[in-house]
Amino acid sequence: MDEDCQERKRCVLVCQNTSCRAAGSPDVLAAFEAADLPEDVIVKI
């Protein structure tokens, strides 16, 4: 697991594999990046 995620209480990992991208993961990633998330939440790809 990513070091940044291990140090945080909450980590959102958004798949960017070809099949995930075809299923809409770029939209999911954009929504999380645009959201007003709490300080302890990190979004990673």
BELHU-V624982 format. One record per backbone hydrogen bond with DSSP energy under -0.5 kcal/mol. CO is the residue of the C=O (numbers start at 1). NH is the residue of the N-H. E is the energy in kcal/mol with one decimal. If there is no record, write none. Layout:
co=CO nh=NH e=E
co=CO nh=NH e=E
This chain:
co=2 nh=6 e=-1.8
co=3 nh=7 e=-1.5
co=4 nh=8 e=-0.7
co=10 nh=42 e=-1.5
co=11 nh=13 e=-0.6
co=12 nh=14 e=-0.6
co=12 nh=44 e=-2.9
co=13 nh=15 e=-0.6
co=17 nh=21 e=-3.0
co=18 nh=22 e=-2.1
co=19 nh=23 e=-1.2
co=20 nh=25 e=-2.2
co=21 nh=24 e=-1.3
co=24 nh=27 e=-0.8
co=24 nh=28 e=-1.5
co=25 nh=29 e=-2.8
co=26 nh=30 e=-2.3
co=27 nh=31 e=-2.1
co=28 nh=32 e=-2.2
co=29 nh=33 e=-2.6
co=30 nh=34 e=-1.9
co=31 nh=35 e=-1.1
co=35 nh=37 e=-1.4
co=38 nh=41 e=-1.8
co=40 nh=10 e=-1.4
co=42 nh=12 e=-3.0
co=44 nh=14 e=-2.7
